Amino acid sequence: MLYYDFQNYAGFQEKFGITRHDNGQKSRRNKILLAFIKQPQLLRDAVATGDCTLINIPDMATLKQVVWEQLTLSGMNDMDLCYRVEVMDKVLYSRKYETDLMKGVCEDSDCRAIRYINHELEGRVYKKKAGRLLNEIILETEYGQSLPESVRLWICEEFCQDWETFTRGLLPQDTVLRVNKEFKKIYTSSEFDGYAGSCMMDRGLENFYRDAVDASAAYLENSNGKVVARCIIFNKVYDADEPGKTWRLAERQYSTEGSEILKRCLVDALIKGGFIDGYKKPGVDCHAINAYVDNDGNSLGNKDFYIDCDLDGDDALSYQDSFIYYEQDKRVARNYSSESYDYCLDTTDGSLWGSEDDDDETEYDSWHDEDVYCDVVTVYYQGREYTCSEDDLSEFEWIDSEDAYIHRDECFECPICHHWELKGNAVHSDLCRMDFCCEDCREQAENNYKETNWTYSHYDRIYVESVTDIRVYNAWQEDTGAYVEQNILADTLIREILAGRMFYVAGQYCDRRAY
């Protein structure tokens, strides 16, 4: 345990312990990061070299950066992976896939797919869903094969969102970026195009950002003048580790129906416009206090940040995600707790002293027909739309193809990629007698089935169902100067004998390459 930066079991529990939710369900904090650092080889390397960096990665942003760097190095050092796959600012290596001058962007504007050349199929150009192509390329590398499955799938999911944002042109054509002091606009539901999912909407608490802190409202506005994505920018964030240095940081984003793509579009627009130096990663929840990264994606999770905050007991207070530890005498709010803080600002009460109107704190969960003290999201059952508590989505699954939460009765989990898909979109395999989410997964499953149950003909490079169709021959190995027994189809063997490429000696078939 001395090799890890957490102190004994208590330190482990603080970072990776079990969290119990209000609905009775339990989940482990940072479980993907835990799966990564638990790899036995990482610990053996740390013990052997004394370098404990990889088993003490502090957060998901750093993990993402490390994994990408290692995938690139692993592919670069493998001479069998001779083709370059260039997408965005990343370079990977493959033994059969390559990107052309389009660098993965599809000519038909398919934002969820990657254009690539397949050198095993006469160098033709194809396209495939971004996550599935990346998963194949990762598994070609030695490092990718060593990654825990949960880490590999997480990297693919992250990449899918980044890629879709990139290929959408980084900013939807019918929207414009606004950065101003219109806090009321971004906290009024009638100004939003659809459901924003924020418990602070229509509460009348937005003056907190005008009166108590140095902040700006940032939002994307569509052609109808409606907000489709918004966040708060803290314009002067002090860095306790570097006195005199300040940052402009974008707080957690909200968007129409929780669209992750719109959130990422907003962040990218703010970076391009020169409005921010860093941002909270899109998609994190309200409890991810330190999930900031700089504009290049480097983690700021270990930074001790604070802002000026002039707040009295009955002043309007809008729920705070990051700078929650308020030191009233110093008039500052921090993202790390200290012994001297007086209040926590992560409250929906409306002020430090609380609100008398508790009804303002609730959202209506129409699926369960109850008021809940958390955000709700839109869900669908038999074509009808409902709202459902974010803390109680156990009956629903997120379906990428529909970009929505759909009831489990109408979905199935693909046994290959473990993504959920509508039953009506299933691709059936007669060979495996199972349903899959797409042709790629069906093909992979059938290949796996053949590898397990059929016999491989090395000479023909195919799997054969009946072993009676297989013959054995001796294949000459140039590198070892010896024969190795391999399989060949009976019909192929006859054809090769007649063509003079096989011969029979001492009761065995051999190829002629040794003579």
SEGU-459505 format. One record per residue (C-alpha): residue in three letters; chain; y, z, x. Coordinates in Angstrom, 1 decimal. Example, Ala and Ser with C-alpha at 12.3 -4.5 7.8 and 13.67 -1.06 7.14 Angstrom:
// residues 2
nuke; paza; north; up; east
ALA; A; -4.5; 7.8; 12.3
SER; A; -1.1; 7.1; 13.7
// end
This chain:
// residues 515
nuke; paza; north; up; east
MET; A; 0.0; 0.0; 0.0
LEU; A; 2.3; 0.5; 3.0
TYR; A; 2.7; -3.3; 3.3
TYR; A; 4.4; -3.5; -0.1
ASP; A; 8.0; -2.6; -0.8
PHE; A; 7.2; -0.4; -3.8
GLN; A; 6.6; 3.2; -3.2
ASN; A; 3.1; 4.2; -4.3
TYR; A; 1.9; 4.0; -7.9
ALA; A; 5.3; 5.0; -9.4
GLY; A; 7.0; 2.2; -7.6
PHE; A; 4.3; -0.2; -8.8
GLN; A; 4.7; 0.9; -12.4
GLU; A; 8.5; 0.5; -12.2
LYS; A; 8.2; -3.2; -11.2
PHE; A; 4.8; -4.3; -12.7
GLY; A; 4.0; -1.6; -15.3
ILE; A; 2.9; -2.1; -18.9
THR; A; 5.7; -2.4; -21.5
ARG; A; 5.1; -1.3; -25.1
HIS; A; 7.0; -3.2; -27.7
ASP; A; 8.2; -2.0; -31.1
ASN; A; 5.6; -4.0; -32.9
GLY; A; 2.8; -2.2; -31.1
GLN; A; 2.0; -5.0; -28.7
LYS; A; 1.9; -4.5; -24.9
SER; A; 2.7; -6.7; -22.0
ARG; A; 3.0; -6.4; -18.2
ARG; A; 6.3; -6.8; -16.5
ASN; A; 6.5; -9.6; -13.9
LYS; A; 2.9; -10.5; -14.3
ILE; A; 3.2; -14.0; -12.7
LEU; A; 4.9; -12.5; -9.7
LEU; A; 2.1; -9.8; -9.5
ALA; A; -0.6; -12.5; -9.7
PHE; A; 1.1; -14.2; -6.7
ILE; A; 1.4; -11.2; -4.4
LYS; A; -2.1; -10.0; -5.3
GLN; A; -3.7; -12.9; -3.4
PRO; A; -6.0; -11.4; -0.8
GLN; A; -5.1; -14.0; 1.8
LEU; A; -1.5; -13.1; 1.6
LEU; A; -2.2; -9.5; 2.4
ARG; A; -4.6; -10.5; 5.2
ASP; A; -1.9; -12.7; 6.7
ALA; A; 0.7; -9.9; 6.4
VAL; A; -1.6; -7.4; 8.1
ALA; A; -2.4; -9.9; 10.9
THR; A; 1.2; -11.1; 11.6
GLY; A; 3.2; -8.1; 10.5
ASP; A; 5.3; -10.4; 8.3
CYS; A; 5.3; -9.0; 4.8
THR; A; 7.9; -11.4; 3.3
LEU; A; 5.5; -13.2; 1.0
ILE; A; 4.0; -10.1; -0.5
ASN; A; 7.4; -8.6; -1.2
ILE; A; 9.1; -11.5; -3.0
PRO; A; 11.7; -9.7; -5.2
ASP; A; 12.1; -12.0; -8.2
MET; A; 11.0; -15.2; -9.9
ALA; A; 13.9; -17.3; -8.5
THR; A; 12.7; -16.5; -5.0
LEU; A; 9.1; -17.1; -5.9
LYS; A; 10.0; -20.5; -7.3
GLN; A; 11.8; -21.5; -4.1
VAL; A; 9.0; -20.2; -1.9
VAL; A; 6.2; -22.0; -3.8
TRP; A; 8.1; -25.4; -3.7
GLU; A; 8.7; -25.0; 0.1
GLN; A; 5.0; -24.2; 0.7
LEU; A; 3.8; -27.1; -1.5
THR; A; 6.0; -29.6; 0.5
LEU; A; 4.8; -28.2; 3.8
SER; A; 1.2; -28.2; 2.8
GLY; A; 1.4; -31.9; 1.7
MET; A; 3.3; -32.9; 4.8
ASN; A; 0.7; -31.5; 7.0
ASP; A; -2.3; -33.1; 5.2
MET; A; -2.8; -36.6; 6.6
ASP; A; -4.9; -37.6; 3.6
LEU; A; -1.8; -37.2; 1.4
CYS; A; 0.0; -40.3; 2.6
TYR; A; 2.3; -41.1; -0.4
ARG; A; 5.6; -39.5; -1.1
VAL; A; 6.6; -38.3; -4.6
GLU; A; 10.3; -37.8; -4.8
VAL; A; 11.8; -36.2; -7.9
MET; A; 15.3; -34.7; -8.0
ASP; A; 15.7; -32.8; -4.7
LYS; A; 12.0; -32.2; -4.2
VAL; A; 9.4; -34.1; -2.1
LEU; A; 5.7; -33.7; -2.6
TYR; A; 2.7; -35.7; -1.1
SER; A; -0.3; -37.3; -2.8
ARG; A; -3.3; -39.3; -1.9
LYS; A; -2.8; -41.7; -4.8
TYR; A; 0.6; -41.2; -6.5
GLU; A; 4.0; -42.4; -5.3
THR; A; 7.5; -42.8; -6.8
ASP; A; 9.5; -46.0; -6.4
LEU; A; 13.2; -46.5; -6.1
MET; A; 13.6; -45.1; -9.6
LYS; A; 12.4; -41.7; -8.2
GLY; A; 10.5; -40.8; -11.3
VAL; A; 13.0; -41.8; -14.0
CYS; A; 11.4; -43.8; -16.8
GLU; A; 13.0; -47.1; -17.7
ASP; A; 12.4; -46.4; -21.4
SER; A; 14.5; -43.1; -21.1
ASP; A; 11.5; -40.9; -21.8
CYS; A; 12.9; -37.6; -20.6
ARG; A; 9.6; -35.7; -20.6
ALA; A; 7.6; -38.2; -18.4
ILE; A; 7.7; -39.3; -14.8
ARG; A; 7.4; -42.9; -13.7
TYR; A; 4.9; -43.3; -10.8
ILE; A; 2.8; -45.8; -8.9
ASN; A; -1.0; -45.3; -8.9
HIS; A; -2.5; -46.7; -5.7
GLU; A; -6.0; -46.3; -7.0
LEU; A; -5.2; -48.7; -9.8
GLU; A; -3.9; -51.7; -7.8
GLY; A; -0.5; -50.1; -7.2
ARG; A; 0.6; -50.5; -10.8
VAL; A; 3.4; -48.5; -12.4
TYR; A; 2.6; -45.9; -15.0
LYS; A; 4.2; -42.9; -16.6
LYS; A; 2.8; -39.5; -17.4
LYS; A; 4.1; -36.2; -18.8
ALA; A; 6.0; -34.4; -16.1
GLY; A; 4.0; -31.2; -16.1
ARG; A; 0.6; -32.9; -16.1
LEU; A; 1.5; -35.2; -13.2
LEU; A; 2.9; -32.3; -11.2
ASN; A; -0.2; -30.2; -11.9
GLU; A; -2.4; -33.0; -10.4
ILE; A; -0.2; -33.4; -7.4
ILE; A; -0.2; -29.6; -6.7
LEU; A; -4.0; -29.5; -6.9
GLU; A; -4.2; -32.2; -4.2
THR; A; -2.7; -29.8; -1.7
GLU; A; -4.6; -27.0; 0.1
TYR; A; -1.8; -24.6; -0.8
GLY; A; -1.7; -25.6; -4.4
GLN; A; -5.5; -25.1; -4.8
SER; A; -5.0; -21.5; -3.5
LEU; A; -2.3; -20.6; -6.0
PRO; A; -3.3; -18.4; -9.0
GLU; A; -3.5; -20.5; -12.1
SER; A; -0.8; -18.5; -13.9
VAL; A; 1.7; -19.3; -11.0
ARG; A; 0.7; -23.0; -10.9
LEU; A; 1.2; -23.4; -14.7
TRP; A; 4.5; -21.5; -14.5
ILE; A; 5.8; -23.8; -11.8
CYS; A; 4.8; -26.8; -13.9
GLU; A; 6.6; -25.4; -17.0
GLU; A; 9.8; -24.6; -15.0
PHE; A; 9.7; -28.1; -13.6
CYS; A; 9.3; -29.7; -17.0
GLN; A; 12.5; -28.1; -18.2
ASP; A; 14.4; -29.0; -15.0
TRP; A; 13.2; -32.5; -15.2
GLU; A; 14.1; -33.1; -18.8
THR; A; 17.6; -31.8; -18.2
PHE; A; 18.0; -34.0; -15.2
THR; A; 16.8; -37.2; -17.0
ARG; A; 18.9; -36.6; -20.0
GLY; A; 21.9; -37.4; -17.8
LEU; A; 22.6; -33.7; -17.3
LEU; A; 25.0; -33.6; -20.3
PRO; A; 24.4; -35.0; -23.8
GLN; A; 26.7; -38.0; -24.4
ASP; A; 28.1; -36.6; -27.7
THR; A; 29.3; -33.3; -26.3
VAL; A; 32.2; -32.1; -24.3
LEU; A; 32.6; -28.9; -22.2
ARG; A; 35.2; -26.3; -23.1
VAL; A; 36.3; -23.4; -21.0
ASN; A; 39.0; -21.3; -22.6
LYS; A; 39.7; -18.0; -24.3
GLU; A; 38.3; -19.0; -27.7
PHE; A; 35.9; -16.1; -27.9
LYS; A; 36.0; -15.9; -31.7
LYS; A; 34.8; -19.5; -32.0
ILE; A; 31.7; -18.9; -29.9
TYR; A; 30.9; -15.7; -31.9
THR; A; 31.3; -17.2; -35.4
SER; A; 28.2; -18.6; -36.9
SER; A; 30.1; -21.2; -39.0
GLU; A; 31.4; -22.7; -35.8
PHE; A; 27.8; -23.1; -34.5
ASP; A; 25.7; -26.2; -35.1
GLY; A; 22.6; -24.4; -36.4
TYR; A; 21.3; -21.0; -35.6
ALA; A; 22.5; -19.4; -32.3
GLY; A; 20.1; -16.4; -32.2
SER; A; 22.7; -13.8; -31.1
CYS; A; 22.9; -10.4; -32.7
MET; A; 26.6; -10.2; -31.9
MET; A; 27.5; -13.2; -34.1
ASP; A; 30.1; -12.5; -36.9
ARG; A; 30.5; -8.9; -35.8
GLY; A; 34.2; -9.1; -34.9
LEU; A; 33.6; -7.6; -31.4
GLU; A; 34.6; -10.6; -29.4
ASN; A; 37.9; -9.1; -28.4
PHE; A; 36.0; -7.1; -25.8
TYR; A; 36.1; -10.2; -23.6
ARG; A; 39.8; -10.6; -24.0
ASP; A; 40.9; -7.0; -23.8
ALA; A; 38.5; -5.2; -21.6
VAL; A; 37.3; -7.7; -18.9
ASP; A; 38.4; -10.8; -17.1
ALA; A; 36.3; -13.4; -18.8
SER; A; 36.3; -17.0; -20.3
ALA; A; 34.4; -18.6; -23.1
ALA; A; 32.4; -21.6; -22.1
TYR; A; 30.7; -23.9; -24.6
LEU; A; 29.5; -27.4; -25.3
GLU; A; 31.1; -28.9; -28.4
ASN; A; 29.6; -31.9; -30.3
SER; A; 31.5; -34.7; -31.9
ASN; A; 31.8; -32.7; -35.1
GLY; A; 33.6; -29.9; -33.3
LYS; A; 30.6; -27.6; -33.6
VAL; A; 29.3; -25.4; -30.7
VAL; A; 25.8; -26.3; -29.5
ALA; A; 25.6; -24.0; -26.5
ARG; A; 27.8; -21.2; -25.2
CYS; A; 28.1; -18.4; -22.7
ILE; A; 30.6; -16.0; -21.2
ILE; A; 31.9; -16.5; -17.6
PHE; A; 33.0; -13.3; -15.8
ASN; A; 35.8; -14.7; -13.6
LYS; A; 36.0; -11.9; -11.0
VAL; A; 32.7; -10.3; -10.1
TYR; A; 32.9; -8.1; -7.0
ASP; A; 30.2; -8.1; -4.4
ALA; A; 29.6; -4.6; -3.2
ASP; A; 27.6; -5.9; -0.2
GLU; A; 30.5; -8.1; 1.0
PRO; A; 33.9; -6.3; 0.4
GLY; A; 36.6; -8.8; -0.5
LYS; A; 34.1; -11.4; -1.8
THR; A; 34.2; -12.3; -5.5
TRP; A; 32.0; -14.5; -7.7
ARG; A; 32.4; -16.4; -10.9
LEU; A; 29.2; -15.8; -12.8
ALA; A; 28.0; -17.3; -16.1
GLU; A; 26.2; -14.8; -18.3
ARG; A; 23.1; -15.5; -20.4
GLN; A; 23.4; -18.6; -22.6
TYR; A; 22.8; -19.2; -26.3
SER; A; 22.2; -22.6; -27.9
THR; A; 21.3; -24.3; -31.1
GLU; A; 17.9; -23.1; -32.2
GLY; A; 17.4; -21.6; -28.8
SER; A; 17.2; -25.0; -27.0
GLU; A; 16.5; -24.5; -23.3
ILE; A; 17.6; -28.0; -22.6
LEU; A; 21.1; -27.4; -24.0
LYS; A; 21.4; -24.1; -22.1
ARG; A; 20.6; -25.9; -18.9
CYS; A; 23.0; -28.7; -19.8
LEU; A; 25.8; -26.1; -20.2
VAL; A; 25.1; -24.5; -16.8
ASP; A; 25.0; -27.9; -15.1
ALA; A; 28.3; -28.9; -16.7
LEU; A; 29.9; -25.7; -15.5
ILE; A; 28.6; -26.3; -12.0
LYS; A; 29.8; -29.9; -12.0
GLY; A; 33.2; -28.8; -13.3
GLY; A; 33.6; -26.2; -10.6
PHE; A; 33.9; -23.3; -13.0
ILE; A; 31.2; -21.0; -11.6
ASP; A; 29.6; -19.9; -8.4
GLY; A; 26.4; -18.7; -10.0
TYR; A; 24.7; -18.1; -13.3
LYS; A; 22.0; -16.2; -15.1
LYS; A; 18.8; -18.3; -15.3
PRO; A; 18.4; -20.1; -18.6
GLY; A; 15.6; -18.7; -20.8
VAL; A; 15.6; -15.1; -19.5
ASP; A; 15.8; -12.3; -22.1
CYS; A; 18.5; -9.8; -22.6
HIS; A; 16.8; -7.2; -20.4
ALA; A; 16.9; -9.4; -17.3
ILE; A; 19.9; -7.6; -15.8
ASN; A; 19.8; -9.1; -12.3
ALA; A; 18.4; -12.6; -13.0
TYR; A; 21.3; -14.4; -11.4
VAL; A; 21.1; -17.3; -9.0
ASP; A; 23.8; -19.2; -7.1
ASN; A; 24.6; -22.8; -7.9
ASP; A; 21.9; -24.0; -5.5
GLY; A; 19.2; -21.9; -7.2
ASN; A; 19.0; -19.1; -4.6
SER; A; 18.3; -15.7; -6.0
LEU; A; 21.1; -13.2; -6.3
GLY; A; 18.8; -10.6; -7.8
ASN; A; 19.4; -8.1; -4.9
LYS; A; 23.2; -8.2; -5.2
ASP; A; 25.1; -5.1; -6.2
PHE; A; 27.7; -6.6; -8.5
TYR; A; 30.5; -5.0; -10.5
ILE; A; 33.4; -6.0; -12.7
ASP; A; 36.7; -4.4; -13.8
CYS; A; 36.2; -3.0; -17.3
ASP; A; 39.0; -1.2; -19.2
LEU; A; 37.2; 0.3; -22.1
ASP; A; 37.8; 3.5; -24.2
GLY; A; 35.5; 5.2; -26.7
ASP; A; 36.5; 3.4; -29.9
ASP; A; 37.4; 0.0; -28.4
ALA; A; 35.4; -3.0; -29.5
LEU; A; 32.2; -3.4; -27.4
SER; A; 30.0; -6.5; -27.5
TYR; A; 26.4; -6.0; -26.3
GLN; A; 26.2; -6.4; -22.5
ASP; A; 23.2; -8.1; -20.8
SER; A; 24.2; -7.5; -17.1
PHE; A; 27.1; -5.2; -16.3
ILE; A; 25.8; -2.3; -18.4
TYR; A; 26.5; 0.8; -16.2
TYR; A; 30.0; 1.8; -17.0
GLU; A; 32.0; 4.3; -14.8
GLN; A; 34.8; 5.3; -17.0
ASP; A; 37.0; 7.0; -14.4
LYS; A; 36.8; 4.0; -12.0
ARG; A; 37.0; 1.5; -14.9
VAL; A; 34.2; -0.6; -13.6
ALA; A; 30.8; -1.8; -15.0
ARG; A; 27.9; -2.4; -12.6
ASN; A; 24.6; -4.3; -12.8
TYR; A; 22.9; -1.6; -10.8
SER; A; 22.8; 2.0; -12.0
SER; A; 24.5; 4.8; -10.0
GLU; A; 24.6; 8.5; -10.4
SER; A; 28.2; 8.4; -11.5
TYR; A; 27.9; 6.1; -14.5
ASP; A; 29.0; 7.5; -17.9
TYR; A; 27.8; 5.0; -20.5
CYS; A; 25.4; 2.1; -20.9
LEU; A; 27.0; -0.9; -22.4
ASP; A; 23.7; -2.5; -23.7
THR; A; 24.3; -1.2; -27.2
THR; A; 24.8; -3.0; -30.5
ASP; A; 26.8; 0.0; -32.0
GLY; A; 30.1; -1.8; -31.5
SER; A; 31.8; 0.8; -29.3
LEU; A; 31.0; 3.5; -26.8
TRP; A; 31.2; 6.1; -29.6
GLY; A; 29.0; 4.0; -32.0
SER; A; 29.5; 2.3; -35.3
GLU; A; 29.3; 3.8; -38.8
ASP; A; 28.0; 0.6; -40.2
ASP; A; 24.4; 0.3; -39.1
ASP; A; 23.7; -2.7; -41.3
ASP; A; 25.7; -4.9; -38.8
GLU; A; 22.9; -4.4; -36.2
THR; A; 20.2; -6.1; -38.2
GLU; A; 18.9; -9.7; -38.6
TYR; A; 16.8; -10.9; -41.5
ASP; A; 13.2; -11.8; -40.7
SER; A; 12.3; -14.0; -43.7
TRP; A; 8.7; -14.4; -42.6
HIS; A; 8.0; -10.7; -42.8
ASP; A; 10.8; -10.2; -45.5
GLU; A; 12.5; -7.4; -43.6
ASP; A; 15.6; -6.6; -41.6
VAL; A; 15.0; -6.2; -37.8
TYR; A; 17.0; -4.8; -35.0
CYS; A; 16.5; -7.8; -32.7
ASP; A; 17.1; -11.6; -32.5
VAL; A; 15.2; -13.9; -34.9
VAL; A; 14.0; -17.5; -34.3
THR; A; 13.2; -20.4; -36.6
VAL; A; 9.4; -20.9; -37.3
TYR; A; 7.5; -23.3; -39.5
TYR; A; 4.5; -22.9; -41.8
GLN; A; 3.2; -25.8; -43.9
GLY; A; 6.4; -27.7; -43.4
ARG; A; 8.6; -24.8; -44.6
GLU; A; 11.2; -23.1; -42.4
TYR; A; 11.4; -19.4; -41.9
THR; A; 13.1; -16.9; -39.5
CYS; A; 10.9; -14.5; -37.6
SER; A; 11.6; -11.6; -35.2
GLU; A; 11.3; -12.4; -31.5
ASP; A; 9.3; -9.3; -31.1
ASP; A; 6.7; -10.3; -33.6
LEU; A; 5.7; -14.0; -33.0
SER; A; 2.0; -13.3; -32.8
GLU; A; 1.2; -15.7; -35.7
PHE; A; 3.2; -18.6; -34.1
GLU; A; 2.9; -20.8; -31.0
TRP; A; 5.5; -22.9; -29.3
ILE; A; 4.6; -26.6; -29.6
ASP; A; 6.3; -28.8; -27.0
SER; A; 5.8; -32.0; -29.0
GLU; A; 7.5; -30.5; -32.0
ASP; A; 10.1; -28.4; -30.0
ALA; A; 9.4; -25.6; -32.5
TYR; A; 7.3; -22.5; -33.3
ILE; A; 4.4; -23.5; -35.6
HIS; A; 1.9; -21.2; -37.4
ARG; A; -1.4; -20.8; -35.5
ASP; A; -3.4; -22.1; -38.6
GLU; A; -1.9; -25.5; -38.0
CYS; A; -2.4; -25.6; -34.2
PHE; A; -5.1; -25.4; -31.5
GLU; A; -5.1; -24.4; -27.8
CYS; A; -6.1; -27.2; -25.5
PRO; A; -9.1; -26.0; -23.4
ILE; A; -7.8; -27.9; -20.3
CYS; A; -4.0; -27.2; -19.9
HIS; A; -4.0; -24.2; -22.4
HIS; A; -1.0; -25.6; -24.2
TRP; A; -0.9; -25.5; -27.9
GLU; A; -0.7; -28.6; -30.0
LEU; A; -0.8; -29.6; -33.7
LYS; A; -4.3; -30.2; -35.0
GLY; A; -3.1; -33.5; -36.4
ASN; A; -2.2; -34.7; -32.9
ALA; A; -5.6; -33.8; -31.4
VAL; A; -7.5; -36.2; -29.2
HIS; A; -11.3; -35.9; -29.7
SER; A; -13.9; -36.4; -27.0
ASP; A; -17.4; -37.4; -28.3
LEU; A; -18.8; -36.6; -24.9
CYS; A; -17.5; -33.0; -24.7
ARG; A; -17.5; -32.6; -28.5
MET; A; -14.1; -30.9; -28.3
ASP; A; -10.5; -31.6; -29.2
PHE; A; -7.7; -31.9; -26.6
CYS; A; -3.9; -32.2; -26.7
CYS; A; -3.7; -35.6; -25.0
GLU; A; -5.6; -38.4; -23.4
ASP; A; -5.0; -37.0; -19.9
CYS; A; -6.7; -33.7; -20.8
ARG; A; -9.5; -35.5; -22.5
GLU; A; -10.0; -37.6; -19.4
GLN; A; -10.0; -34.6; -17.1
ALA; A; -12.5; -32.7; -19.4
GLU; A; -14.8; -35.7; -19.5
ASN; A; -14.6; -36.0; -15.7
ASN; A; -15.4; -32.3; -15.4
TYR; A; -18.3; -32.7; -17.7
LYS; A; -19.7; -35.6; -15.7
GLU; A; -19.3; -33.7; -12.5
THR; A; -21.3; -30.8; -13.9
ASN; A; -24.0; -32.7; -15.9
TRP; A; -24.3; -36.2; -14.5
THR; A; -25.3; -37.5; -11.1
TYR; A; -22.8; -39.1; -8.7
SER; A; -23.4; -42.4; -7.0
HIS; A; -21.5; -42.2; -3.7
TYR; A; -21.9; -45.9; -3.0
ASP; A; -20.6; -47.0; -6.5
ARG; A; -18.1; -44.1; -6.8
ILE; A; -19.1; -43.4; -10.4
TYR; A; -21.1; -40.7; -12.3
VAL; A; -24.4; -41.8; -14.0
GLU; A; -25.9; -40.0; -16.9
SER; A; -29.5; -40.8; -16.2
VAL; A; -30.9; -39.7; -12.8
THR; A; -33.6; -42.5; -13.1
ASP; A; -30.9; -45.0; -12.4
ILE; A; -30.2; -43.4; -9.0
ARG; A; -31.8; -44.2; -5.6
VAL; A; -31.2; -42.5; -2.3
TYR; A; -30.2; -44.4; 0.9
ASN; A; -29.0; -43.4; 4.4
ALA; A; -25.3; -43.9; 5.0
TRP; A; -24.2; -44.2; 8.6
GLN; A; -21.3; -41.8; 9.5
GLU; A; -19.1; -43.2; 12.3
ASP; A; -17.4; -39.9; 13.1
THR; A; -20.7; -38.0; 13.6
GLY; A; -22.9; -40.9; 14.8
ALA; A; -25.6; -39.9; 12.3
TYR; A; -27.1; -40.8; 8.9
VAL; A; -26.4; -38.8; 5.8
GLU; A; -28.4; -39.2; 2.5
GLN; A; -26.3; -40.5; -0.3
ASN; A; -26.9; -41.9; -3.8
ILE; A; -26.7; -45.5; -5.0
LEU; A; -27.4; -47.2; -8.3
ALA; A; -30.8; -49.0; -8.4
ASP; A; -29.2; -52.3; -9.5
THR; A; -26.6; -52.0; -6.8
LEU; A; -29.2; -51.3; -4.1
ILE; A; -31.1; -54.5; -5.1
ARG; A; -27.9; -56.5; -5.0
GLU; A; -27.0; -55.1; -1.6
ILE; A; -30.5; -55.8; -0.1
LEU; A; -30.3; -59.4; -1.3
ALA; A; -26.8; -59.7; 0.2
GLY; A; -28.0; -58.4; 3.5
ARG; A; -26.0; -55.2; 3.5
MET; A; -29.0; -52.9; 3.1
PHE; A; -32.4; -52.8; 4.9
TYR; A; -35.7; -51.0; 4.5
VAL; A; -37.3; -49.3; 7.5
ALA; A; -39.8; -46.5; 7.9
GLY; A; -39.9; -45.9; 4.2
GLN; A; -36.2; -45.5; 3.8
TYR; A; -33.2; -47.6; 2.8
CYS; A; -30.3; -47.7; 5.3
ASP; A; -27.0; -49.5; 5.4
ARG; A; -26.4; -52.0; 8.3
ARG; A; -23.2; -50.5; 9.6
ALA; A; -25.0; -48.7; 12.5
TYR; A; -26.5; -52.0; 13.8
// end
